[in-house]
Amino acid sequence: MSRFLSGVGVVVLLGLSLAFASVNSGQQVTLRLGLLILYGVPLTVVVFSSVIMGMVVMLVAGVRSDLKVRRVLRARLAAEDREERERFIDMDQKDLFKREVKEI
């Protein structure tokens, strides 16, 4: 069910994006970027590029914290593994079947 809903969400978002692009296809804006001024830039280009740039900024901002979380989880997993290996060693274990070594 969640796959269906995510698919529907993607289709709705795509439809809204296409509707926005078609309704505002004739709109042009002036873009002032500090030292650079761009005239006649289509509004859809400005909006879609700002969405892409926002995604890139969030990716770059999230990489550091993601790596930190991964490092903490990796250390915790290694500590749990060491603890389990130390706890579950049975020193009294004996072989049930004796191995016979045949010499040739």
PEDA-V856234 format. One record per backbone hydrogen bond with DSSP energy under -1.0 kcal/mol. NH is the residue of the N-H (numbers start at 1). CO is the residue of the C=O. If there is no record, write none. Layout:
NH	CO
NH	CO
//
This chain:
5	1
6	2
7	3
8	4
9	5
10	6
11	7
12	8
13	9
14	10
15	11
16	12
17	13
18	14
19	15
20	16
21	17
22	18
23	19
24	20
29	41
31	38
33	36
35	33
38	31
41	29
43	27
46	42
47	43
48	44
49	45
50	46
51	47
52	48
53	49
54	50
55	51
56	52
57	53
58	54
59	55
60	56
61	57
62	58
63	59
66	62
67	63
68	64
69	65
70	66
71	67
72	68
73	69
74	70
75	71
76	72
77	73
78	74
79	75
80	76
81	77
82	78
83	79
84	80
85	81
86	82
87	83
88	84
//
